[in-house]
Amino acid sequence: MKDDQHKEHMNDGKQEGGMGMRGVTRPMAEKQIRQHHEKMKNDDGQSKMKMDPEQRKKMLHMHHMQTLWIYWLIILLGAWVMLSPLTFNYDIGIVAPSGGREVWLSLEQRISFMKWSDIISGALLVFFGWRGLTPNRPISLWICCFLGIWLTMAPLLFWSPTAVAYLNDTMVGALIIALTILIPGMPNMIMYMEMGPKVPPGWTYNPSSWPQRWIMMVLGFAGWVVSRYLAAFQLGYIDSVWDPFFGGQTEQVLNSSMSHSLPISDAGLGALAYTFEFLMGWMGSPSRWRTMPWMVAIFGILVIPLGLVHIFLVISQPVVVGAWCTFCLLAAAIMLPMIPLEVDEVIAMLQFVKKKMKKGESFWKLFWKGGTIGGGEKEEYATDLINLPEQPGKVFAASVWGMSFPWTLAVSMLLGVGLVCAPGIFGVGIQETVADIFHLSGSLVVVVSVICMGEPMRIGRFLNILLGLAVAVGPWFLTNVPTGLSITGVVVGLAIAALAIPLGPKTQDYGTWDEYIK
């Protein structure tokens, strides 16, 4: 009997997307809503009636009872944060930012602001966590979430004078975010969420599935670790940064005028972005492209435009600073594949919103509350994430659906790396103008090639034609350029331009976006 119940539970978890079914939290309510909708369908598979508010309210109360431990834990964490300035004493072990950097607060203000930030934030967490013990109080839970976001930001804004305050606030802040909107689900979503397809209409896979998201979370965590290490140096918590390839150039980059142009640590800002990206990867069900458009939009902004800015700043370091930084390059390399991996989910969300708006629905309501849509597949064809230990190949293959790897783009990427290395091979200094042309063009060729391995972005490969021509022609207008380097630019540049012409394979369907893949 127990075995049968266990199998039934496993099957329910499998149908709901595996990793999305977390413990006895939101999934229990989702399961009841799904069962209700199945009972309410007619012979054509259409819903005969919608769930009434009273039924949803009962499910909300049931869900709240099962997640009550979360709100008690928020209260306890609030008390922990409130007492932290007394426990750890932020006057001891104070440090100064690296490179003699002047910041917008004096040392006394940095200490005072961090103390009061923790005391006030902790007290507010206790108060609103207590209010959250009562069901149907989403505003209190959202306030707790924003307090968690504030705790992750405060040590950067106030240039936390002690490492313990930075570590304490960033870790507790991440926990608060997880406890308010990740583990139990978005506050009060049960009151309005609608059942529907997981696979977008016209698509052959689900861009919000857990196999699609786990790789994003792994990359986000890796970026978080790397950026925190660099931030620890800029904030003064460690005295030096290890670099296996460029030695002291890393510290030159981190203490450069380019890095100091921002009022806060740029590495710390990167760590903050990676924190949100890692956490938002967990958020929502495998149908979040239609149930949480606002979240997909924010996640897309963090990954795509802000990710591109991050990458462009890193590849400009040899031009602006005249130095390289291994861990900065690693952080950019981690961010780069996240862009094509996230584009498809954003496209699916935009298609959903556009179709619903054509039917007269409000953008504002759709954006914040999502909805359902007809025409999509009901089943998820991706291998369940729970099978990763036994079937790592299948799970990884499902993780990169939406990407293909044409040999033309792969070769272009390698040629781009070669362009970056070419000036050094020919003995040209890193600060020479011709070196700048090769460094920037080669780096951008790598960026374009990797991003365009994402099939929805394949049309962007034509940018490589311009980059290839730039490196083929540019060096000839400069003086004192080694002839061998100029000829290399011509050969490699024209090859990159030619390789940008073929489309390459298209392995999936993307609804109405298919017409832009050419």
C-alpha positions as CSV (number, residue, x, y, z in Angstrom):
1,M,0.0,0.0,0.0
2,K,2.8,2.4,0.9
3,D,4.6,1.5,-2.3
4,D,1.5,2.3,-4.4
5,Q,1.1,5.7,-2.6
6,H,4.8,6.5,-3.2
7,K,4.4,5.7,-6.9
8,E,1.3,7.8,-7.1
9,H,3.1,10.7,-5.5
10,M,6.1,10.3,-7.8
11,N,3.8,10.3,-10.8
12,D,2.1,13.5,-9.7
13,G,5.4,15.2,-9.2
14,K,6.5,14.0,-12.7
15,Q,3.4,15.4,-14.3
16,E,3.9,18.8,-12.7
17,G,7.4,19.3,-13.8
18,G,9.6,17.5,-11.2
19,M,11.7,20.3,-9.7
20,G,8.7,22.6,-9.6
21,M,7.0,20.4,-7.1
22,R,8.8,21.5,-4.0
23,G,7.9,19.7,-0.8
24,V,4.4,20.3,0.6
25,T,4.2,23.9,-0.4
26,R,2.5,25.4,-3.5
27,P,2.3,22.1,-5.4
28,M,-0.3,20.7,-3.1
29,A,-2.7,23.5,-4.0
30,E,-1.7,23.3,-7.7
31,K,-2.6,19.6,-7.7
32,Q,-6.1,20.3,-6.3
33,I,-6.7,23.1,-8.8
34,R,-5.6,20.8,-11.6
35,Q,-7.9,18.0,-10.4
36,H,-10.8,20.4,-10.1
37,H,-10.2,21.6,-13.7
38,E,-10.1,18.0,-15.0
39,K,-13.5,17.3,-13.3
40,M,-15.0,20.5,-14.8
41,K,-14.1,19.8,-18.4
42,N,-16.7,18.8,-21.0
43,D,-16.3,16.2,-23.7
44,D,-14.4,18.7,-25.9
45,G,-11.8,19.2,-23.2
46,Q,-12.9,22.8,-22.5
47,S,-13.6,24.0,-19.0
48,K,-17.3,24.2,-18.1
49,M,-16.8,26.6,-15.3
50,K,-14.1,28.4,-13.4
51,M,-13.2,27.8,-9.8
52,D,-15.1,30.2,-7.6
53,P,-13.3,32.6,-5.1
54,E,-14.4,30.6,-2.1
55,Q,-12.8,27.4,-3.4
56,R,-9.6,29.3,-4.1
57,K,-9.7,30.9,-0.7
58,K,-9.9,27.4,0.9
59,M,-6.9,26.3,-1.1
60,L,-5.0,29.4,0.0
61,H,-5.6,28.6,3.6
62,M,-4.6,25.0,3.1
63,H,-1.4,26.1,1.4
64,H,-0.7,28.7,4.1
65,M,-1.0,26.0,6.8
66,Q,1.5,23.8,5.0
67,T,4.0,26.7,4.7
68,L,3.5,28.3,8.1
69,W,7.1,27.4,9.1
70,I,8.4,29.8,6.4
71,Y,6.9,32.8,8.1
72,W,8.2,31.8,11.5
73,L,11.6,31.5,10.0
74,I,11.3,35.0,8.5
75,I,10.6,36.3,12.0
76,L,13.6,34.4,13.4
77,L,15.9,35.7,10.6
78,G,14.6,39.2,11.3
79,A,15.6,38.9,14.9
80,W,19.0,37.6,13.8
81,V,19.6,40.6,11.6
82,M,18.3,43.1,14.2
83,L,20.8,41.7,16.8
84,S,23.7,41.3,14.4
85,P,25.3,44.8,15.0
86,L,25.3,43.9,18.8
87,T,26.5,40.3,18.2
88,F,29.4,41.1,15.8
89,N,30.2,44.7,16.6
90,Y,30.8,46.5,13.3
91,D,33.5,48.7,14.9
92,I,36.0,45.8,15.0
93,G,37.9,44.6,12.0
94,I,37.1,47.5,9.8
95,V,38.8,47.8,6.4
96,A,39.2,50.4,3.7
97,P,38.3,49.9,0.0
98,S,41.2,48.7,-2.2
99,G,43.5,51.1,-4.1
100,G,42.9,54.0,-1.6
101,R,39.5,54.5,-3.2
102,E,37.5,57.3,-1.8
103,V,33.8,56.6,-1.2
104,W,30.8,58.7,-0.7
105,L,30.6,58.0,3.1
106,S,33.0,58.5,5.9
107,L,34.1,55.5,8.0
108,E,31.9,56.6,10.8
109,Q,28.9,56.9,8.5
110,R,29.7,53.5,6.9
111,I,29.6,51.9,10.4
112,S,26.5,53.8,11.5
113,F,24.5,53.2,8.3
114,M,25.2,49.5,8.4
115,K,24.2,49.2,12.0
116,W,20.9,51.1,11.6
117,S,20.2,49.4,8.3
118,D,20.4,46.0,10.0
119,I,18.4,47.1,13.1
120,I,15.6,48.7,11.1
121,S,15.5,45.9,8.5
122,G,15.4,43.2,11.2
123,A,12.7,44.9,13.1
124,L,10.6,45.3,9.9
125,L,11.1,41.6,9.1
126,V,9.9,40.6,12.5
127,F,6.8,42.8,12.2
128,F,5.8,41.9,8.6
129,G,6.8,38.3,9.2
130,W,4.4,38.2,12.1
131,R,1.7,39.7,9.9
132,G,2.5,37.0,7.3
133,L,1.4,34.3,9.8
134,T,-2.2,35.3,8.9
135,P,-3.3,34.1,5.5
136,N,-4.2,36.4,2.6
137,R,-1.7,39.1,3.4
138,P,0.4,39.3,0.2
139,I,1.6,42.9,0.8
140,S,3.3,41.9,4.0
141,L,5.1,39.1,2.2
142,W,6.2,41.3,-0.6
143,I,7.5,43.9,1.9
144,C,9.6,41.0,3.4
145,C,10.9,40.2,-0.1
146,F,11.9,43.7,-0.7
147,L,13.6,43.9,2.6
148,G,15.6,40.8,1.5
149,I,16.6,42.6,-1.7
150,W,17.6,45.6,0.4
151,L,19.8,43.5,2.7
152,T,21.7,42.2,-0.4
153,M,22.2,45.7,-1.6
154,A,23.0,47.6,1.6
155,P,26.6,46.4,2.1
156,L,27.5,47.6,-1.4
157,L,25.7,51.0,-1.1
158,F,27.2,51.7,2.3
159,W,30.6,50.1,1.6
160,S,30.3,47.7,4.6
161,P,33.4,48.3,6.7
162,T,33.5,44.6,7.9
163,A,33.4,41.4,5.9
164,V,31.1,39.8,8.5
165,A,28.4,42.4,7.9
166,Y,28.7,41.9,4.1
167,L,28.5,38.1,4.4
168,N,25.7,38.2,7.0
169,D,23.5,40.6,5.0
170,T,23.9,39.1,1.6
171,M,23.3,35.5,2.8
172,V,20.3,36.4,5.0
173,G,18.9,38.6,2.2
174,A,19.1,35.7,-0.3
175,L,17.4,33.5,2.2
176,I,14.6,36.0,2.8
177,I,13.9,36.3,-1.0
178,A,13.8,32.5,-1.2
179,L,11.5,32.2,1.7
180,T,9.0,34.8,0.5
181,I,8.5,34.2,-3.2
182,L,10.5,31.0,-4.2
183,I,9.7,28.2,-1.8
184,P,6.0,29.0,-1.2
185,G,5.4,30.6,-4.6
186,M,4.4,34.1,-5.4
187,P,2.1,35.5,-2.6
188,N,-1.6,34.8,-3.2
189,M,-1.0,33.4,-6.7
190,I,-3.4,30.6,-5.9
191,M,-6.2,33.2,-5.9
192,Y,-5.9,33.9,-9.6
193,M,-3.6,31.4,-11.3
194,E,-5.1,29.5,-14.3
195,M,-4.2,26.0,-15.5
196,G,-3.1,25.6,-19.1
197,P,-0.4,24.3,-21.4
198,K,3.2,24.1,-20.5
199,V,4.5,24.2,-24.1
200,P,3.7,27.5,-25.9
201,P,1.5,27.3,-29.0
202,G,3.5,26.4,-32.1
203,W,6.6,25.5,-30.1
204,T,8.2,22.0,-29.9
205,Y,9.5,22.4,-26.4
206,N,8.9,24.4,-23.2
207,P,11.5,27.2,-22.6
208,S,10.5,27.4,-19.0
209,S,11.0,23.7,-18.1
210,W,13.3,22.7,-15.3
211,P,15.9,21.2,-17.6
212,Q,16.0,24.5,-19.4
213,R,16.5,26.4,-16.1
214,W,18.9,24.3,-14.1
215,I,21.8,25.1,-16.3
216,M,21.0,28.8,-15.9
217,M,21.0,28.4,-12.1
218,V,24.3,26.6,-12.2
219,L,25.8,29.4,-14.3
220,G,24.3,32.1,-12.1
221,F,25.8,30.5,-9.0
222,A,29.2,30.2,-10.6
223,G,29.1,33.9,-11.6
224,W,28.0,34.8,-8.1
225,V,31.0,33.0,-6.6
226,V,33.5,34.6,-9.1
227,S,32.1,38.1,-8.7
228,R,32.0,37.9,-4.8
229,Y,35.7,37.0,-4.9
230,L,36.5,40.1,-6.9
231,A,34.1,42.3,-4.8
232,A,35.9,41.1,-1.6
233,F,39.1,42.7,-3.0
234,Q,37.5,45.9,-4.0
235,L,35.7,46.2,-0.7
236,G,39.0,45.6,1.2
237,Y,38.2,42.2,2.8
238,I,41.2,40.5,1.1
239,D,44.6,42.1,0.3
240,S,45.2,40.6,-3.1
241,V,43.6,38.7,-6.0
242,W,45.2,35.6,-7.5
243,D,45.5,35.6,-11.3
244,P,47.0,32.5,-13.0
245,F,47.7,34.2,-16.3
246,F,48.0,38.0,-16.0
247,G,49.5,38.4,-12.5
248,G,49.1,41.9,-11.1
249,Q,47.1,43.1,-14.1
250,T,43.9,41.9,-12.4
251,E,44.4,44.4,-9.5
252,Q,45.3,47.1,-12.0
253,V,41.9,46.5,-13.6
254,L,40.0,46.4,-10.3
255,N,41.6,49.6,-9.1
256,S,41.4,51.4,-12.5
257,S,39.6,54.7,-13.1
258,M,37.2,52.7,-15.3
259,S,36.3,50.6,-12.3
260,H,36.2,53.6,-9.9
261,S,33.7,55.4,-12.2
262,L,30.8,53.8,-10.4
263,P,29.8,54.9,-6.9
264,I,29.8,51.3,-5.7
265,S,32.0,48.3,-6.4
266,D,31.4,47.1,-9.9
267,A,32.4,43.6,-9.0
268,G,29.9,43.8,-6.1
269,L,27.3,45.0,-8.5
270,G,28.0,42.0,-10.7
271,A,27.6,39.7,-7.7
272,L,24.3,41.3,-6.9
273,A,23.1,40.7,-10.4
274,Y,24.2,37.1,-10.3
275,T,22.4,36.7,-7.0
276,F,19.1,37.7,-8.5
277,E,19.7,35.6,-11.6
278,F,20.5,32.5,-9.5
279,L,17.4,33.0,-7.3
280,M,15.0,33.9,-10.2
281,G,16.0,30.7,-12.0
282,W,14.1,28.9,-9.2
283,M,11.0,31.0,-9.4
284,G,7.7,29.9,-10.8
285,S,6.4,26.7,-12.3
286,P,7.3,25.2,-15.7
287,S,4.5,27.4,-17.2
288,R,6.0,30.7,-16.0
289,W,6.2,32.1,-19.5
290,R,2.4,32.5,-19.3
291,T,1.8,32.6,-15.5
292,M,4.5,35.2,-14.5
293,P,5.3,37.5,-17.5
294,W,6.7,40.1,-15.1
295,M,9.2,37.7,-13.7
296,V,10.3,36.5,-17.1
297,A,10.7,40.1,-18.2
298,I,12.8,41.1,-15.2
299,F,14.9,38.0,-15.6
300,G,15.4,38.7,-19.3
301,I,16.5,42.3,-18.5
302,L,19.1,41.0,-16.0
303,V,20.4,38.4,-18.4
304,I,20.2,40.0,-21.9
305,P,20.8,43.8,-21.9
306,L,22.6,44.0,-18.6
307,G,24.5,40.9,-19.4
308,L,25.6,42.4,-22.7
309,V,26.7,45.6,-20.9
310,H,28.7,43.4,-18.4
311,I,30.4,41.6,-21.3
312,F,31.2,44.8,-23.3
313,L,32.8,46.4,-20.2
314,V,35.0,43.3,-19.7
315,I,36.2,43.1,-23.3
316,S,36.9,46.8,-23.3
317,Q,39.4,46.5,-20.4
318,P,42.5,46.0,-22.6
319,V,41.5,49.1,-24.6
320,V,40.6,51.4,-21.7
321,V,42.9,50.1,-19.0
322,G,45.6,48.3,-21.0
323,A,45.4,45.2,-18.8
324,W,43.6,41.8,-18.6
325,C,41.8,40.2,-15.7
326,T,41.4,36.4,-15.7
327,F,38.4,36.3,-13.3
328,C,36.7,39.2,-15.1
329,L,37.0,37.3,-18.3
330,L,35.7,34.2,-16.5
331,A,32.6,36.1,-15.2
332,A,31.9,37.4,-18.7
333,A,32.4,33.8,-20.1
334,I,29.8,32.6,-17.6
335,M,27.3,35.3,-18.6
336,L,27.7,34.8,-22.3
337,P,25.9,31.4,-22.8
338,M,23.1,32.6,-20.4
339,I,21.9,35.1,-23.1
340,P,20.9,32.6,-25.8
341,L,19.6,30.2,-23.2
342,E,17.2,32.9,-21.9
343,V,16.1,34.6,-25.1
344,D,13.6,31.8,-26.0
345,E,11.7,32.2,-22.7
346,V,11.4,35.9,-23.2
347,I,10.1,35.4,-26.8
348,A,7.5,32.8,-25.6
349,M,6.3,35.3,-22.9
350,L,6.0,38.2,-25.4
351,Q,4.1,36.0,-27.9
352,F,1.7,35.0,-25.1
353,V,1.1,38.6,-24.1
354,K,0.7,39.8,-27.7
355,K,-1.9,37.1,-28.5
356,K,-3.9,37.8,-25.4
357,M,-3.9,41.5,-26.0
358,K,-5.2,40.9,-29.5
359,K,-8.2,39.3,-27.8
360,G,-8.8,42.5,-25.8
361,E,-7.2,41.6,-22.5
362,S,-5.4,44.2,-20.5
363,F,-1.6,44.4,-20.7
364,W,-1.4,45.4,-17.1
365,K,-3.3,42.4,-15.9
366,L,-1.5,40.0,-18.2
367,F,1.9,41.3,-17.2
368,W,1.4,41.0,-13.5
369,K,-1.1,38.0,-13.2
370,G,-0.5,36.1,-16.4
371,G,-3.3,33.8,-17.7
372,T,-3.9,30.8,-19.9
373,I,-4.0,30.2,-23.6
374,G,-5.3,27.6,-26.1
375,G,-3.4,25.8,-28.8
376,G,-0.4,24.7,-26.7
377,E,0.7,21.2,-26.0
378,K,-0.4,20.0,-22.5
379,E,2.6,17.6,-22.0
380,E,6.2,18.4,-21.4
381,Y,8.5,16.4,-23.6
382,A,11.7,17.3,-21.8
383,T,13.4,14.6,-19.6
384,D,12.6,15.2,-16.0
385,L,15.4,16.8,-14.0
386,I,15.1,14.1,-11.4
387,N,16.7,11.8,-14.0
388,L,19.9,13.8,-14.1
389,P,22.1,11.3,-12.1
390,E,20.9,8.4,-14.3
391,Q,20.5,10.1,-17.6
392,P,22.8,13.2,-17.6
393,G,23.2,13.2,-21.4
394,K,19.4,13.4,-22.0
395,V,18.9,16.0,-19.4
396,F,21.7,18.1,-20.7
397,A,20.4,17.8,-24.3
398,A,17.0,19.1,-23.1
399,S,18.7,21.9,-21.3
400,V,20.1,23.4,-24.5
401,W,17.0,22.9,-26.7
402,G,16.7,26.1,-28.6
403,M,20.4,26.1,-29.3
404,S,22.3,24.4,-32.1
405,F,26.0,24.5,-32.9
406,P,26.7,25.1,-36.6
407,W,30.3,24.4,-37.5
408,T,30.4,27.8,-39.1
409,L,29.7,29.6,-35.8
410,A,32.0,27.3,-33.9
411,V,34.9,28.0,-36.3
412,S,34.0,31.7,-36.2
413,M,34.3,31.6,-32.4
414,L,37.7,30.0,-32.5
415,L,38.9,32.5,-35.1
416,G,37.7,35.3,-32.9
417,V,39.8,33.9,-30.1
418,G,42.7,33.8,-32.5
419,L,42.2,37.5,-33.4
420,V,42.4,38.4,-29.7
421,C,45.7,36.6,-29.4
422,A,47.2,37.7,-32.8
423,P,48.8,41.0,-31.6
424,G,50.7,39.3,-28.9
425,I,51.9,36.6,-31.3
426,F,53.3,39.3,-33.6
427,G,54.9,41.3,-30.7
428,V,52.5,44.2,-30.8
429,G,51.9,46.0,-27.5
430,I,48.5,45.8,-25.8
431,Q,48.1,49.6,-26.0
432,E,48.7,49.9,-29.7
433,T,45.8,51.0,-31.9
434,V,46.0,47.9,-34.1
435,A,45.9,45.7,-31.0
436,D,42.7,47.5,-30.0
437,I,41.1,46.6,-33.4
438,F,42.1,43.0,-33.1
439,H,41.0,42.7,-29.4
440,L,37.6,44.3,-29.8
441,S,36.8,42.7,-33.2
442,G,37.9,39.3,-32.0
443,S,36.0,39.5,-28.7
444,L,32.9,40.7,-30.4
445,V,33.1,37.9,-33.0
446,V,33.2,35.4,-30.1
447,V,30.2,37.1,-28.4
448,V,28.1,37.2,-31.7
449,S,28.9,33.6,-32.5
450,V,27.9,32.2,-29.1
451,I,24.7,34.3,-28.9
452,C,23.7,33.3,-32.4
453,M,24.0,29.6,-31.5
454,G,20.7,30.3,-30.0
455,E,18.4,29.6,-32.9
456,P,16.0,32.5,-32.2
457,M,19.0,34.9,-32.5
458,R,20.5,33.3,-35.5
459,I,19.9,36.3,-37.7
460,G,22.4,38.3,-35.7
461,R,25.3,36.3,-37.2
462,F,25.4,38.8,-40.0
463,L,27.1,41.2,-37.6
464,N,30.1,39.0,-38.0
465,I,30.4,40.2,-41.6
466,L,30.9,43.8,-40.5
467,L,33.4,42.7,-37.8
468,G,35.3,40.5,-40.2
469,L,35.6,43.3,-42.7
470,A,36.7,45.7,-40.0
471,V,39.6,43.5,-39.0
472,A,40.5,42.8,-42.6
473,V,40.6,46.5,-43.7
474,G,41.4,48.5,-40.5
475,P,45.1,47.6,-40.0
476,W,46.0,48.8,-43.5
477,F,45.1,52.4,-42.5
478,L,47.6,52.4,-39.6
479,T,51.3,52.8,-39.7
480,N,54.0,50.6,-38.2
481,V,51.8,47.5,-38.3
482,P,53.6,44.2,-39.0
483,T,52.8,43.0,-42.4
484,G,52.2,39.5,-41.1
485,L,49.6,40.8,-38.7
486,S,47.8,42.8,-41.5
487,I,47.7,39.7,-43.7
488,T,46.4,37.6,-40.9
489,G,43.6,40.2,-40.4
490,V,42.7,39.9,-44.1
491,V,42.6,36.1,-44.2
492,V,40.8,35.6,-40.8
493,G,38.5,38.6,-41.3
494,L,37.3,37.4,-44.7
495,A,36.9,33.9,-43.4
496,I,34.7,35.1,-40.5
497,A,32.6,37.2,-43.0
498,A,32.1,34.2,-45.3
499,L,31.2,31.9,-42.4
500,A,28.4,34.3,-41.3
501,I,26.4,33.7,-44.5
502,P,25.1,30.1,-43.9
503,L,22.0,29.8,-41.7
504,G,23.0,26.5,-40.0
505,P,20.5,23.9,-38.6
506,K,17.2,24.8,-37.1
507,T,16.1,22.0,-34.7
508,Q,13.0,23.4,-33.0
509,D,9.9,25.4,-33.8
510,Y,9.2,28.8,-32.1
511,G,5.7,29.7,-33.1
512,T,5.4,33.0,-34.9
513,W,9.1,33.7,-34.3
514,D,10.1,31.1,-37.0
515,E,9.7,33.8,-39.7
516,Y,12.6,35.7,-38.1
517,I,15.0,32.8,-38.2
518,K,16.8,33.2,-41.5
